[in-house]
């Protein structure tokens, strides 16, 4: 008897369909074909023990399992459950009809328990895309996959429960889809009101949030760089359903074995400076997303930027420009989304006290130049806003009035983004940093005074064409915060102020 079951394989952050064909014939052997890896090949032993502990018999037949298409490598233990059900159906121990029009995936323990898997959300989305009626997945992945409303999701804790449901001996454990923004409005992270002083930097971060701009802060230790960066997600707008699905897919593939439903808060990733290139950008023999993809639609914070390996920083140049990272291997090429806001912080010199009004820096100028030279010019050119952060005076720390909270700033940011989306003809561009050069020419034309200031800045600071575009984008964000259709002279002037590192090398002051 031949039984066909629909499964799935992960390809990037997407799931692609895999057909598992289970054939039972005379004999007593087990054959598994279709380019399986070692984890899949070992499924025979796990399935045999799971069948025994679940009250079923190993079929006294020659079992051949074909995993089609055969040119795609199958990896992991998530194929245990569909193979086991296929063996039971092919040997007549359970009905084969309920297995049709259904996607099934799950890893089996030796006692028949079903263990969580990676990529449950992309698999549920695949089932809906294929027009399947049902998906059977591990119970631990229920919240994650239940956000896909187009399918009937059935979850199970063990093999016996699945078989009893298929035979109609107990009610199906159907999981209802959940609405997206149950608690998305309440940000639970650190608040802007906790930061005393630094009004200029706070203003810059509001502009960055409004336009999705990359940002670097340079200043002595204790100036508040890290504290400010960690509060940036609190002023970003809530994610749309499409953004939340994308982010949840990435985390489901890279990390999640049973994550708690849809991720509603924008990601904030803060890798250590010892991170490798592959961990940062993604990769491996079977490519998985790296930190820049895990920060998609959120913030990637790189503290102590010069301490990162230069090779790791340089691989970010293309993702910063294209908002996608392409991983090429001999057998496959996958693309992971990487539309993140880069926020970086660094000291101005090895001791950290260069340009500190309260402490003396004893670093020689050549040492300062070498330290700053660890950040390449092309990478710095891709950072829209460069800010100098100075320590807060003691009096300001002690006598500071009540500061604005994150929710107040966030409301202004949301209004600015909505103002920009109403202006743009391309509704797929959600914020100004995503604009193409053609859109910059169309939507970011300054007035006569702004053009004069920009021309002067380009000449004196010897800025690149990329920096020219980025100044215009930042100016557009400043104008959006004021709900101003034209870009005026003071918008351009403020945007130029956010290019601190272009105004002269720190080491040569």
N, C-alpha and C positions, 0 to 999 in steps of 0.2 A: 504494500500500500504506500502511496506517495502523499505526503502532507506538506503544504507550503505555508510558511509563517513570515510575516513582515517584521524585520528588525531595522536597526539603524547603525550607521558608523559616523563618527565625528570627523569632519573635514574643516579645519579652521574652527570657526564658531558656529558653523552650520552642521546640520545632520543630513546625511544622504541615505536613501533607502537601501536596505540589504534584504534579499530574499533568502530565507533558510529553507532548503528543500530536504526533507527527511524521508528516506526510502527504506522500507523494511522488506527483506527477502529471506530465503532459506539460508541458514548458516548461523554463525555465532561470532561475529567480529564487529569492530567499530571503525569506520573510516570517516575522516574529517578532511574535506578538501575545500579549496577556494581561497588560498593564501592566508591561512590563520597564523597568528604569532604563537609563541610558547604558552602564553596564558590561555588562549583559546584551545590549544591542543590538550592542555591539562584538564579540560572540562569533563572528559569522560570519567575520571576518578571522582570528581566532586558530584557529578550527576548520579553516578551509581550509588554513592553513600546517601545522597539526599533522597533518592527514590526509596531506598530501603527504610530510612527513618520516617518517611512519609506514608508508609503502608502500601507502596507499589512495588511491582517486580521489574527487574531489569529485563527488557524484552529478550526472549530466546530466539533472536533473529540476527541476521547480518544487517547492521544499521549503517547506512551511508548518508552523511550530511554534507550537502553542497551549499556553500555560502556565495551567492551570486550578487553582483558581478565578480568574477574570479580574479580580475586584474587589480582590485583594490584591497590593500592589506587590512585584515581585521585584527584588532588588538583589544586586550582586556578580557575580563571575566563576565562582562554584562550579557554575553550570549548564552550563559548557562540556562536561564529560564526558558527562552524559546526553544532551545535544543531539547531540553527535558520534556517540555509539553509536546513537541513534535514526535519524540520517541514514544510517548504514551499514546498519542493519537494514532500513530502509524501501526502500533501493536494492538489497537482496539481497546485500550484500558480507559480512555476518555473519548468523547465525541469530537470529531474533527471539524464539524460545521461551525461551532462558536469561535474557532480560531481564525476564520475568514474575516476580512474587513476589520482587522485589529492589529495594532502595533504592540509588540511585546518585548521587553528588555528587563534584565535583572540578574544579579550575581547570586549564586546559591552557596550557602554554607553546607557543611557536611551533614548537619542535622535537619536540613530542609528549609532553614530560615532564608529569607530573601534579603540581601544586603543592598545598601544604597549604591547608586552609580553616578558617574560624572555625566553631565550633559543631558539631564532629564528634560529641562526646558526646551532645548533645541529639538529633542526627539518628539515632544508633545506638539511643538509647532510643525514639525514634519508630518505628523499624523494628520493634522488639520489641513495642511497643504495638499496631501495626497487624497483628501476626501474620505479618510477612514472614519468609521463610526466610533471606535473605541481605542483606548491605549491602556495597557496593563503595565504598571510600573511599581517599583518598591514603595512600601508605605512611607519610608523616610523621605522620599522625594515628592510627597503629596502636595505640600504647600507650594513648592517650586513649580510643579507642572499644572496645578489647578488654575493658574491664571489664564490658560488657554481655554476659552469658553466654547470653542467650536467643536470640541470632542467630548465624549463621555469618558472620564478618567476613572479607571478602576485600580485600586491599590491593594496590595496584599503583604502580609507579614511572613508567610511561608508557602511552600509549594502545595501543601494539602489544601490550604484555603483557596488558592487559585483553582485547583482542580474541582473542588466542591462547588465553586461559583459557576464554572463552566458546565458542570453536570446538573446545575439547578438545585443543588441540595441546600444552599444557603443564600440569602440575599446578597447581591453585589454591593461591594463597598465603594459606592460612587462618590467622588469628591466634587463638590460644586466649585465653579470658578469664583474667584474673589475680585472685588472691585479694586481699581488701581490705587487711588489716593486715599486710603483709609486714614493714614496718619502722616501723609507726606508734608503737610503744612507745618508740623511741629518739629523744628530742628532741635536735636538733643545735644549737639556739640557745644564747644566753648563759645562765648558770646563776645561781641565787639565792645560791649559796655565795660568789660574787665580791663581794657587797655587804656591806660592813662596817657594823655598827651598824644603825640605823633599825629596831629590832625592832618598834616600834609600827606603823610603816607596813607592814612585812612582814606582820604579823598582819592588818591591814586588807585587804591585797591577797589574803591567803588567804581571808578572808571573802567578798571580792568574787568571787573565782574559784569559790567553793562555790555562790554564789547567782546568778552571772552579772550582778552589779550594776555600774552605771555609777559612775565614780570620777573625782574631780578632786583634784590635789595642788597646794598653793600654798605657796611658800617661796622663800628666796633662791637665787641661782645656786650650783651646786656642792653642793646638798644631797642629790643623788642621785635626783631626780624622773625624769629620762629613763632613767637606768640601771635603776631599778626597773620602769618601764613596759615596757622592752624585754624584761624577764625574765618578764613575766606569762604569755605563751603557754606557757612551760615548765611551769607548774603547773596549766594547764587540762586537763581529762580528754581522752583520745583521742576522735576523732570516731567516731560510729557510721557504718555503711555509708550510711544515708539522708543524714546530714549531709555526708559526703564526696562523695556524688553531687551534692547541691545545690550545694556550693561549687565542685566541678569544672565543673558546667554553667555557673555564672556566669562563671568565668574563661575557659572555652572560648568563650563568646559575646563577652566583652569584650576578651579578649587573645589567647587561645590559637590559634596556628596550629602545631599539633604539640607541645603540652605533653606532658610525660613521664608519661602515665598519670593515675591518680586522685590528687588532692591529698590527702595523708594528714595533713599538719600544719595546725593551725588558722591561718588567715590573720592576719598582722600588717601593717596598713597605716599608714603614717606620712606623710601628705601635707604638703607645705610650706604655710606660712600664706598664700601668694599664690594658692592654688587658687581657681578660680571656682565659682559655685554649681552649674553644670551638671557640671563635673568631679567635684564632691563628691557630688551626689545622683544623677547620671545624666541623660540627655536627648539632645538633638540631633534633627535632622529625622527620622532613623530611630533611635529611642531605644536607647541602650546603657547598661549598668550603670555607676554611678559608684563612688567610693571607699567609700561606706557599704554598697553591695551587695557589693563585692569583699571587705569585711571581715565578711561574713555568717558566723556561727558562729565568729567570731574577735574580734580586737581592732582598734579604730580609735583610734589614738593621735594626739591633736592637741597638739603641743608649742607653747608660747607662745600659749595660747588667745586672749588679748586682741588679738593681732596679726592674727588672721583677720578677714576682712571680716564685719561684723555681718550683712549679708544672707545670706552663706554659712552662718553659724551658725544663723540663725533658720529656715532651711529644714529643719534637722534636727529641729525640735520634733515634727512629726507622725511621722516615722520612729522617733524614740526612744520614742514612745508606742505606735504600732501595729506596729512591727517590719516594716513594709513601706513602700515608697515608690511612689507612683502617679504616673506621667508621662503627662500628657494632651496630645495633639496633635489637630489638626483631623480627621485621618483614622484615628487609633487612640489607644487608651488602654492602656498596659501597666503591670503591677505587678511590681516587682523586690523580692525578699526583702531585708530590712535588719535582721536580728536580730543586731546586733553589740553588743559591750561597748565603750562609750565610755570611754576613759581620757584625761584631759586634764591638762596641767601649765601652771602660770603663775607669774610672779613677783608679789609682793604690791604692787609699785609700779613706776614707770618705771625707777628706778635698780636695783631688785631687792633693796635692803637693808633695807626696812621690817621691823621686828621681828627683825632679825638681831642676835644677842647680841655679835657680834664687829666689826660695822661700823656706821657711823652713816648713817642715811638723811636726806638733805637735801630730799626732795620735800615740798612744801607739802601739807597735808591735802586741799585742793580738787583738787589734781592727782592724789592717790591715789584719791580718790573717782571722778574722771572716768575714771581708768584701769580701776578695777574695774567701773565702770558700762558698760564695753563689753560685758560679759556680762549679758544681760538676765535679769531675775528669773524669767520663765517657763522659760527654758532651764536656769538653775541649779536650779530646782525639780524638773526631771526627772533630775537627777543624784543617785543614791542616797547616795553617800558623799563627804564633803568633808573632806579631810585637810590639816592643817598640817604641813609638813616643815621641820625645823630642821637646820642643818648639823651634821655629826658632829664631835665633839671630837677633837683630834689624838691624845690618849692612846688613845681608843677605836679610832682607825684603826690605830695602831701595835701595840697589845696585844690586839686582838680575837681571841677564840678561833676555832676552826674553825666556820664557819657551816653551817646546814642547807642541803643541796642541793635543787634543784628537784624531783627525783624523790621525796624524802621528803615534801615539802609536797604534791606532786601526789597521792600515795597517800591522804593525809587528805582532800583535796578530792574524790577519786573516791568514797571511802566516804561522805562527807557527801551527795553527790548521789544515791548509791544509797539511802541512808537516806530521803531526801526522796521519791524515786520510789516506794518501797515504801509510804509514807504516803499519797500522793496517789491519788485515785480516777481522775483524768484522766491517763492515761499519756502523753498528747501534750505535757504540760508537763514539760520536762526539768529545769528549774531554777527557783528561787524568783522570780527577776525576771520570769518569764513569767506569773505567777499573775494572774488577773483579780480585780477587787474582791470578787466573790462568793467566790472561793477564799481570798482574804485573810481575810475574815470567818470562814470555816469553819476554816481551818488555822492562823491566826496569832493566836489569842486568848491574851493574856498572863495570868499569875496576878494576884492582888489587888495585890501589891506593884508589879508591873510596870505595872498600870493606873494606880496613883497617880503613879508617876514620869512616865509618858507624859502624863497629864493636866496635871501641873505643867509639863513641857517645852512642851507645846502652848500653854499660857497665857502663860508667860514669854517664849518665843521667837516667839510669834505665827505658828506654822507653818500651812501650808495643809493642806487635806484630802489633797492628793497626797503631801505630805511625811509625813503621818501614816501613809498606806499604805506608803510606802517604808521608814519606820523599822520597821514591823512585818515587812516582808519581810526586811530586814537582820537583825533579831532572830531570825527563823526560820532564817536561814542560820547564825547563831552557834550556835543550839541544835542544828542538824543536825550541825555539826562536833563537838559534844559527844555526839551520838546521844541527845539529850534530846527526848522527845515533848512535854512542856509547855514553853512559853516562860516562863522565870522572870525574876525582877526584875533579876538581873545581866545577862541577855541584852538586856533593854530598855535598861539603863543604858549598856552598851557601844555599842549601836546609836545612841543619842543622841549619844555622844561623836564619832561619825563624821559629825556635821553641824556642823563647825567654823564654816562661813560663816554659819550661822543663829544663832550665839551672839552676834552683834554685828558691825557693819560694821568691817572692818579699818581703814578710813580714819578712824574716829571713836574709836579706842582711846586 
